[in-house]
Amino acid sequence: MVRLASLVIVLATLVPLQAADPTTPIHWSAARTAELITELASKVNKQTGMSPQRFMDSAFMMYREKSSGAEVHTGTADFIIVNDGAGTIVIGGRIINGKLDRPGEIRGDSISGGTPYTVRAGDTLYVPKNAPHQFQVEAGQHMVYTVVKVTPVE
C-alpha cells in the first residue's frame, strides 16, 4: 500500500500543473504586461532559452531567446500576440522528424516549405489547427508573445 501511495505521489508531481480558465474577468494593464516581461526575462532557462508564464488553460506568455522546434496542434489553433522583441514565425509546410509528443501535439526539428512571417511587438498571427509552426529568434535577440488557444468552429 505504501508503495502504491508513493507511486501516486511521484506520478502526480510529473503531471504539469494547469491553471484553469477563470470564471471572472481579468485585466492585464500595459504596465502589468511590462512587469511580466521583465520577470520572465530574469527567469530564462539558459539551456532552452525560454521562460513561460501560464495564465490559464487556454493562454500563456512566452519569453524566448532561442528558436523553437516545430510543432503541430491537431485540435486547437493558436492566436499569437507579439508583446515585445522580434523574430520570425514560420507557418505551414511540412514538419521534419515529427513525432507525437502528447495527444493532439506533434513536435519535430524544423519546417520545410513553410511561409516565414517576420514579427515584432504589436503584431498578431493566427495559426490554424493542423498547421506546422516554428518560432525563430536571431542570436542575441528575444521575442515575447502571448498565445491564446482557440478551438475552431467547424
N, C-alpha and C positions, 0 to 999 in steps of 0.2 A: 504494500500500500504506500509506504514511504517512497519507494522507487517510482511509482506512478505519479505521486504528487510532485516529486522532483522533476519528472519529465514534463508535466503540465506547466510548471513554473518556467522551465527552460524554453519550452515552445512559446509560451506567452511573451517572453522577452524578445523572441525573434520576430514576432509579428509587428510590422510598423504601426505606430500609433496614428490614428486618423482623427482629425478634428472635424466632427460632424458639422454639416451645414447649419447655421444658426436659424432660429425661428423669428428673430427680431432684426431690425435694420442695424447695420454697422457702417460708420463713416470713417474713412481714412482721409484725412486732410492732406494737402500737398506737403505740409510741414512734417506730418507723421510718416508719409512715404519717404521723405528725405532722411528722416531718422532711421527708418528701417534699412534703407540702402547703406547708410554708414555702419549700422550694426552688422549687416550681412558682410560688408567688406572686411570687417575686423575678424570675421569667423570663417574665412575661406579655407577650405581643406586644400593644402598646398599640393597634395597628390592628385586630386580630382579637378582642382581649380574651380570648385563650386561651393556655394553656400545657399541652401534653400530655406525658405520660411513658408510653412504650410499655414494658410489662413483657415481652411475648411476642406471638406472632401473635394469640393469642386473648384478650388482656387489655391494657387500658391505663387510666391515670388521667388525668382532665382537670380542670384548674383553669380556671374560666370566669367572666369578669366582664361579658360581653355575651351577649345572646341569640344563638342559632344560627339558621341557615336550617333548613328542613325536610329530612328525609331518609327514605328507604325502603331496606331491605336485602331483596333478593329470595331470598337463600339462607340467611341466618342471622338468629337472634333476638338481642336484647340483654338481658342480665341486668345491671341497673344498681343499684349500691350507692352511696348518697349518703354521702360521708365527712365533709363539712364545709359550712357555709353553708346556703343555702336558695334555692329557686326553684320553677319550675313546669315540668313535663314534659307536653307536650300529645301525646296518642296517639290515632290513628285519624283519621277524617275523610278529607279529600281534600287532596293536596299541590297548592299553587298554583305554576304555572310550572315544573313538574317536568321535568328533563332528565336523561338518562343521564350520570352523571359518570364512571363506570368500570363494568366488568362487575359486575352484581349490586347496583349502588348508584345510586339516583336521588336527586337533590338539587333543591330548589326554594326559593322565597322564604318560604313560610309554610304553615300548615294552615288549612283551612276545615272547621268542623264537628267538630273533634276534642274529646276529653274532657281537660280540664286536671286534672293531679294536682299538688297543692301538696306539695312535698317539703322535707325538712330532714335534717340529719345523722342517720344511723341508719335512714332509710327505704330500702326496696328496691322496685324495679319490674321487671317482666318485659315486654319489648316483643316481641310475636310477629313472625316474619318477615312481610314484606309490609305491615306496619303503619306508616303515616306517623308520624313523631315529631319533636318540636322541643323544644329546651331554652330556657327563658326565665329571664332574670335581671334583677331590677329594678336601675335605675341606683344605683350606689354599693354594691351588694351583690356577693356571689360565691357560687358553688356548685362544690364539688369532688366528683367522682364517679368510681367505677371501673366500667368496662364489661367484661363477660366475654361474648365472642361464643359463641353456642351454635348448633349445627346441630340443629334439631328432628328427632326421630324421627317418621316419618310412617307 
